[in-house]
Amino acid sequence: MRFSKEFDLALTSKDDWFDTIPTQDSPLYVDPYLIFDDPDPFWSESYDHVVSFFELAADLVLKSGGQEDTPAWRKAERLLHFPEPKEFALGLAMASPAGSGTGKMFARRIATTLGLVGKEAVKDLSSIAGFALFCEGFGRDRTSDVLCNILKAKFIAYTQEVAARHDIPMSKVEVVHAASDLKRGSWSDLKVDLPVASGAGGVILTPRRFLKDIPRVTPDGFWDWAEHAEFAALRDDLNFDLSVSLTKSQKVEAARKVANTRPDIAISYLQKEASRAHAPYDVERDPQGLVYWYESGQKLAALADVSALKAGLPCDDIGFQAWVKTLAATFQYAVEESDGWRLLWNDDYRAHRPEKICQAVAGMMWRSECQAAGVDLSREVDMGRGPVDFKFSKGWTRRALLEVKYIGSTKFFSGAEKQLPQYLQTEGISFGIYLAVGFTDGDFRPERLKRVTDTCTALSAAKGVTIKPLFVDARVENKKSASTL
């Protein structure tokens, strides 16, 4: 349920905040550039505060002499530890807001980067996204986590103003890293007044104009720029063979080598990006379905044929497996026969929406039927080897797993051949469904589908489990004319 609906709010033009779903992350992130460029006086001190924060951390790293066993280094690591800011309910994984944040490993990587570039380059790293050039695994989520921690006190004040304007009740909520003390170089966990959403706890709001979907600063983007702007340095100083075309992963690897060997080149790239105009994601139009996936799932549920589910949930294990398979088939029916395929494509039908959006829409669609049947539906459950998309359970013996994968994905076959069987084995579950969604004629080549079907059959026999593939046709060209949703 969206924040506005839970508190029955009548929104006005003053309500510039993102209407979040507090119990599940939305796949957007808070972009530092958008805050730093904002003309509103309320946010005018944000840039200076972020710069001062990293200057303090850089001073501690400099004082440590790069020695990790010194008090100064340990203090820097503590300062650079950024827990998941769950109150914002933002994140690319679209799972529960209680994620991992940036732990000790990333704190050490950030500290190492500050020691490498020196204090004079801190202002150029204040965009935070620049750490992705130096630190492996530092993506959009962590950029947002870091910024939301550093400016959390500001976002709390913003949320309190919204709550006061709408007479939303607030309660004392324990907030991790609610404030930072730049004089002492420490964090404070405080009890602050926040709106409390059912099943989620305290909520912190953010303006829509600060949210973005795609990062401007990326390692592969840095490499593409450096190939042209720093050709001689890459060729002569760093010995790269620029006649060889690199894949995206190879560009990322090469970019990090350049950044850590010649940080001055990386800083030049960050300065260029900082000077460019930055635009937020269009939340209202939502061209990629990143915002209104919740409502899309409800629409899909309305289109689904659930007559086979209404008979009730069988009590035995075989009946439960059949029920889960029928539940998956309701998604297939809604997409293929009831115009639901439109919800999986962007507005212009030139590109399909991300896999995580399809997963979120399907989960939202299934939720009400699972609730009615007393079946627990869990998203992004960690099975020991990474998260599985869906877990259905009714007691201990009646359990099933379901993976949603795009047929055109580079990871498609690894899911059928390795991922789902491993999940079943780890959890001791005997039944799984591989929901494969295709968008092109190439996705539905007979030999491609046969490989998945044969693999599922062979693995079922070898592992002593049952893995059923279910193919969903979301192509545009082969659909009959139907009413637009």
C-alpha positions in Angstrom: 0.0 0.0 0.0 1.3 3.4 -0.9 2.1 5.9 1.8 -0.7 8.3 0.7 -3.3 5.6 0.7 -2.4 4.3 4.2 -2.8 7.8 5.7 -5.7 8.8 3.4 -4.0 12.0 2.2 -5.5 14.6 -0.1 -2.4 15.6 -2.1 -1.8 19.2 -3.3 0.8 20.9 -5.5 3.0 21.3 -2.4 3.4 17.5 -2.2 6.5 17.1 -4.2 7.5 13.9 -2.4 7.7 10.4 -3.8 4.7 8.3 -2.8 6.6 5.2 -1.6 5.4 1.7 -0.8 7.1 1.4 2.7 7.0 -2.4 2.8 9.0 -2.9 -0.4 11.8 -1.0 -2.1 11.1 0.9 -5.4 14.0 0.6 -7.9 15.1 4.2 -7.9 17.9 5.9 -6.1 18.6 9.4 -4.7 21.1 11.1 -7.0 23.6 13.5 -5.3 23.9 15.7 -8.4 20.2 16.4 -8.4 20.3 17.5 -4.7 23.5 19.6 -5.2 21.9 21.5 -8.2 18.6 22.1 -6.5 17.6 25.8 -6.1 15.5 25.3 -3.0 17.2 27.0 0.0 16.2 24.1 2.2 18.7 21.9 0.5 21.4 24.5 -0.2 23.8 23.3 2.5 23.7 19.7 1.3 26.8 19.9 -0.9 28.9 21.6 1.8 27.9 19.0 4.4 28.8 16.1 2.1 32.1 17.6 1.2 32.9 18.3 4.9 32.0 14.7 5.7 34.5 13.3 3.2 37.2 15.8 4.1 37.0 14.6 7.7 37.3 11.0 6.5 40.2 11.9 4.2 42.0 13.7 7.1 41.7 10.5 9.2 43.0 8.3 6.4 45.9 10.8 5.9 46.6 10.8 9.6 46.7 6.9 9.6 49.4 6.9 7.0 47.4 4.2 5.2 48.0 1.8 8.2 44.8 -0.1 8.8 45.8 -1.0 12.4 45.9 2.6 13.6 43.2 4.4 15.6 42.8 7.0 12.9 42.1 4.4 10.2 39.7 2.5 12.4 37.8 5.7 13.1 37.7 6.5 9.4 36.2 3.0 8.7 33.6 3.5 11.4 32.6 6.9 9.9 32.4 5.3 6.4 30.1 2.5 7.4 26.7 3.2 6.0 23.8 0.9 7.1 20.9 0.4 4.8 18.6 3.4 5.2 15.5 1.2 5.2 13.1 4.1 6.1 13.5 5.4 2.5 12.2 2.2 0.9 14.4 2.6 -2.2 16.6 0.0 -3.8 17.2 -1.8 -7.1 16.6 -5.3 -5.7 13.0 -4.4 -4.9 13.1 -6.6 -1.8 12.4 -5.7 1.8 13.9 -2.3 2.7 16.1 -4.0 5.3 19.1 -4.6 3.0 22.8 -4.7 3.7 23.9 -1.2 3.1 27.7 -0.6 2.8 29.5 -2.7 5.4 33.1 -2.9 6.6 34.4 -4.1 3.3 33.1 -1.1 1.4 34.1 1.2 4.2 37.7 0.0 3.7 37.4 0.5 -0.1 36.1 4.0 0.3 38.9 4.8 2.8 41.5 3.4 0.4 40.1 5.5 -2.4 40.3 8.7 -0.3 43.9 7.9 0.6 44.6 7.4 -3.1 43.1 10.6 -4.5 44.1 12.8 -1.6 42.1 15.5 0.2 42.3 17.9 -2.7 40.0 15.6 -4.8 37.3 15.1 -2.2 35.1 17.8 -3.8 35.1 15.8 -7.0 34.2 12.6 -5.2 31.3 14.4 -3.3 29.0 13.1 -6.0 29.6 9.7 -4.3 28.9 7.9 -7.6 32.6 8.5 -8.4 33.6 5.8 -5.9 32.2 3.3 -8.5 35.2 4.0 -10.6 37.6 2.8 -7.9 35.6 0.3 -5.8 34.2 -3.0 -7.2 30.6 -3.5 -6.4 29.9 0.2 -5.7 26.7 0.8 -7.7 23.6 2.9 -7.6 22.2 1.4 -4.5 25.3 2.1 -2.5 25.5 5.7 -3.9 22.0 6.2 -2.5 22.8 4.5 0.8 25.8 6.7 1.4 24.0 9.9 0.5 20.9 9.1 2.5 23.0 8.3 5.6 25.0 11.6 5.4 21.9 13.8 4.7 19.5 11.7 6.8 18.9 14.5 9.3 17.8 16.8 6.5 15.4 14.2 5.0 13.9 13.6 8.5 13.2 17.3 8.8 11.6 17.3 5.4 9.4 14.4 6.3 8.4 16.0 9.6 7.3 19.1 7.6 5.1 17.0 5.3 3.6 15.1 8.3 2.8 18.4 10.1 1.2 19.8 7.0 -1.1 16.8 6.6 -1.6 16.1 10.3 -0.1 12.7 9.9 0.5 11.1 13.3 4.1 10.5 14.2 5.8 8.3 16.8 9.3 8.0 18.3 11.3 5.7 16.0 14.8 4.5 16.5 16.8 5.6 13.5 20.3 4.3 12.8 22.8 7.1 11.8 20.1 9.8 12.4 22.8 12.4 12.6 26.6 12.8 12.2 28.9 14.9 14.3 31.6 16.3 12.1 33.6 17.7 15.0 33.9 14.4 16.8 33.8 12.2 13.6 31.0 10.0 14.9 27.4 8.9 14.2 24.4 9.1 16.5 21.5 6.7 16.6 18.5 8.6 17.8 14.8 8.3 18.5 13.0 10.8 16.2 9.4 11.6 15.3 8.4 9.9 12.0 5.2 8.6 10.4 4.9 4.9 11.0 3.5 2.6 8.2 2.0 -0.8 8.9 4.5 -3.6 8.6 7.3 -1.2 7.8 8.1 1.1 10.7 9.3 4.6 10.4 9.1 6.3 6.9 11.4 9.0 5.5 10.2 10.8 2.4 12.3 12.3 -0.4 11.3 14.7 -3.2 10.5 13.1 -6.5 12.9 15.5 -8.3 15.9 13.8 -6.5 15.2 10.3 -7.9 16.9 8.7 -10.8 17.0 5.3 -12.5 20.3 5.2 -14.4 23.6 6.5 -13.0 25.5 9.1 -15.0 28.9 7.9 -13.6 29.8 4.3 -14.5 33.1 2.5 -15.0 32.3 1.5 -18.6 31.2 5.1 -19.3 34.4 6.3 -17.9 36.4 3.9 -20.2 34.5 5.1 -23.3 35.3 8.7 -22.4 38.9 8.0 -21.6 39.5 6.1 -24.9 38.9 9.5 -26.6 40.0 12.1 -24.1 43.0 10.3 -22.8 44.0 8.1 -25.7 47.8 8.8 -25.5 47.9 8.2 -21.7 46.0 4.9 -22.0 48.3 3.7 -24.9 51.7 5.0 -23.8 51.6 5.3 -20.0 49.2 2.4 -19.2 50.0 0.1 -22.2 46.4 -0.6 -23.3 45.9 -2.0 -26.8 43.2 0.3 -27.9 42.7 -1.5 -31.2 41.0 -4.3 -29.3 37.2 -4.0 -28.7 36.2 -4.7 -25.1 33.0 -6.2 -23.7 31.2 -4.2 -21.0 32.8 -6.3 -18.2 36.2 -5.9 -19.7 35.6 -2.1 -19.9 34.7 -2.1 -16.2 37.9 -4.0 -15.3 40.0 -1.7 -17.5 38.3 1.4 -16.1 39.1 0.5 -12.5 42.7 -0.2 -13.4 43.0 3.3 -14.9 41.3 4.9 -12.0 43.5 3.3 -9.4 46.7 3.8 -11.5 45.9 7.3 -12.7 43.3 8.8 -10.4 43.8 12.2 -12.1 42.2 10.8 -15.2 39.2 9.6 -13.2 38.9 13.0 -11.5 38.8 14.7 -14.9 36.0 12.5 -15.9 34.0 13.3 -12.7 34.5 17.0 -13.3 33.1 16.7 -16.8 30.1 14.8 -15.5 29.5 17.3 -12.7 29.3 20.1 -15.3 26.6 18.4 -17.3 22.8 18.9 -16.8 21.2 16.2 -14.7 17.5 15.2 -15.1 15.5 13.1 -12.7 13.4 10.0 -13.6 9.9 11.0 -14.8 8.0 9.6 -11.9 4.6 10.8 -13.2 4.9 9.2 -16.7 6.9 6.3 -15.4 8.1 5.1 -18.9 9.9 2.0 -17.5 7.3 0.9 -15.0 9.7 1.5 -12.1 7.1 3.3 -10.0 3.7 1.9 -10.6 4.5 -1.8 -10.7 2.3 -2.2 -7.6 -0.7 -0.9 -9.5 0.3 -2.9 -12.6 0.2 -6.1 -10.5 -3.3 -5.2 -9.3 -4.4 -4.7 -13.0 -2.9 -8.0 -14.0 -4.7 -9.7 -11.1 -8.0 -8.3 -12.4 -7.3 -9.7 -15.8 -6.3 -13.2 -14.6 -8.5 -16.3 -14.8 -8.4 -17.5 -11.2 -11.4 -19.8 -11.5 -9.2 -22.9 -11.0 -7.8 -21.4 -7.8 -11.2 -20.7 -6.2 -12.0 -24.3 -5.6 -9.7 -24.2 -2.6 -6.2 -25.3 -1.7 -5.7 -29.0 -1.5 -4.2 -30.3 1.7 -1.7 -32.9 0.3 1.7 -32.1 -1.2 0.8 -33.0 -4.8 -2.3 -30.9 -4.7 -0.3 -27.9 -3.4 2.2 -28.3 -6.2 -0.7 -28.3 -8.7 -2.1 -25.2 -7.0 1.2 -23.3 -7.3 1.5 -24.3 -10.9 -2.0 -23.1 -11.6 -1.2 -19.8 -9.8 1.8 -19.3 -12.2 -0.5 -20.1 -15.1 -2.8 -17.2 -14.1 0.2 -14.9 -14.9 0.7 -16.6 -18.2 -3.0 -16.2 -19.1 -3.2 -12.6 -18.1 -0.1 -11.8 -20.2 -1.0 -13.8 -23.3 -4.8 -13.6 -23.4 -5.9 -10.5 -21.6 -3.7 -7.7 -22.7 -1.4 -8.0 -19.7 1.7 -8.1 -22.0 1.4 -4.3 -22.3 2.4 -3.9 -18.7 5.7 -5.6 -19.4 6.7 -3.1 -22.1 7.8 0.5 -22.0 5.3 3.2 -23.2 6.6 3.1 -26.8 6.7 -0.7 -27.0 10.3 -0.5 -28.3 11.8 -2.1 -25.2 10.5 -4.4 -22.5 10.7 -3.5 -18.9 13.4 -4.8 -16.6 13.2 -8.3 -15.2 12.8 -7.1 -11.7 9.7 -5.2 -12.7 8.2 -8.3 -14.2 8.9 -10.2 -10.9 7.4 -7.4 -8.8 4.2 -7.2 -11.0 3.8 -11.0 -10.8 4.3 -11.0 -7.0 1.7 -8.3 -6.6 -0.7 -10.2 -8.8 -0.3 -13.4 -6.8 -0.4 -11.8 -3.3 -4.2 -11.6 -2.9 -4.8 -15.2 -4.0 -2.1 -16.5 -1.6 -3.6 -14.5 1.3 -7.0 -16.0 0.5 -5.6 -19.5 0.5 -3.4 -19.0 3.6 -0.2 -19.5 1.6 2.9 -17.6 2.7 4.4 -15.8 -0.3 8.0 -14.6 0.2 10.0 -12.4 -2.2 13.8 -12.5 -2.6 14.4 -15.2 0.0 18.1 -15.9 0.6 18.6 -19.6 0.2 22.3 -19.6 1.0 23.6 -19.2 -2.5 21.8 -15.9 -3.2 18.1 -14.9 -3.3 15.4 -16.9 -5.0 12.5 -14.9 -6.6 9.5 -16.5 -4.8 8.9 -19.0 -2.1 5.4 -20.4 -1.5 4.7 -22.3 1.7 1.8 -23.7 3.7 3.4 -25.5 6.6 6.8 -27.2 6.3 6.1 -30.0 3.9 4.1 -28.0 1.3 6.7 -25.6 -0.1 7.6 -24.6 -3.7 10.1 -22.2 -5.3 9.5 -20.1 -8.4 12.1 -18.3 -10.5 11.1 -15.6 -13.1 13.6 -15.2 -15.9 13.7 -13.5 -19.3 14.5 -15.9 -22.0 16.7 -13.3 -23.7 18.8 -12.8 -20.5 22.4 -13.8 -20.6 21.8 -15.6 -17.3 18.8 -17.5 -18.7 20.3 -21.0 -19.0 22.3 -20.8 -15.8 18.9 -20.3 -14.0 17.5 -23.5 -15.4 20.7 -25.6 -15.2 22.2 -24.4 -11.9 20.3 -21.8 -9.9 16.9 -23.3 -9.2 18.2 -26.8 -8.6 20.7 -25.5 -6.1 17.9 -23.6 -4.3 15.8 -26.7 -4.1 18.7 -28.8 -2.8 19.7 -26.1 -0.2 16.2 -25.7 1.2 15.1 -29.4 0.9 12.2 -28.5 -1.3 11.0 -30.9 -4.0 9.1 -28.7 -6.4 10.1 -25.7 -8.4 8.7 -23.7 -11.4 10.9 -21.9 -13.9 8.7 -19.1 -15.4 10.4 -18.1 -18.6 9.2 -14.9 -20.2 10.0 -14.1 -23.9 9.6 -10.9 -25.9 11.0 -11.8 -29.3 10.7 -14.4 -32.0 14.2 -15.5 -31.2 13.3 -16.2 -27.6 10.8 -18.8 -28.9 13.0 -20.7 -31.2 12.1 -24.4 -30.8 15.7 -25.4 -30.1 16.0 -22.8 -27.4 12.8 -23.9 -25.6 13.7 -27.5 -26.0 17.0 -27.0 -24.2 15.2 -25.6 -21.2 12.6 -28.3 -21.2 15.1 -31.1 -21.6 17.3 -29.6 -18.9 14.4 -29.4 -16.4 13.5 -33.0 -17.1 17.1 -34.3 -16.7 17.7 -32.3 -13.5 14.4 -33.5 -12.1 15.5 -37.1 -12.5 19.1 -36.5 -11.4 18.2 -34.5 -8.2 15.0 -36.3 -7.2 12.9 -33.2 -7.5 10.3 -31.8 -9.9 11.2 -28.7 -11.9 8.5 -27.5 -14.3 9.1 -24.9 -17.0 6.3 -22.5 -18.0 6.8 -20.3 -21.0 5.1 -16.9 -21.2 4.7 -15.2 -24.5 4.9 -11.4 -24.1 5.6 -10.6 -27.8 3.9 -7.5 -29.2 3.6 -8.5 -32.9 1.6 -11.7 -32.4 -1.1 -10.4 -30.2 -4.6 -9.8 -31.3 -6.0 -6.2 -31.1 -7.4 -5.6 -27.6 -8.4 -2.7 -25.5 -5.6 -0.7 -24.0 -5.3 -1.0 -20.2 
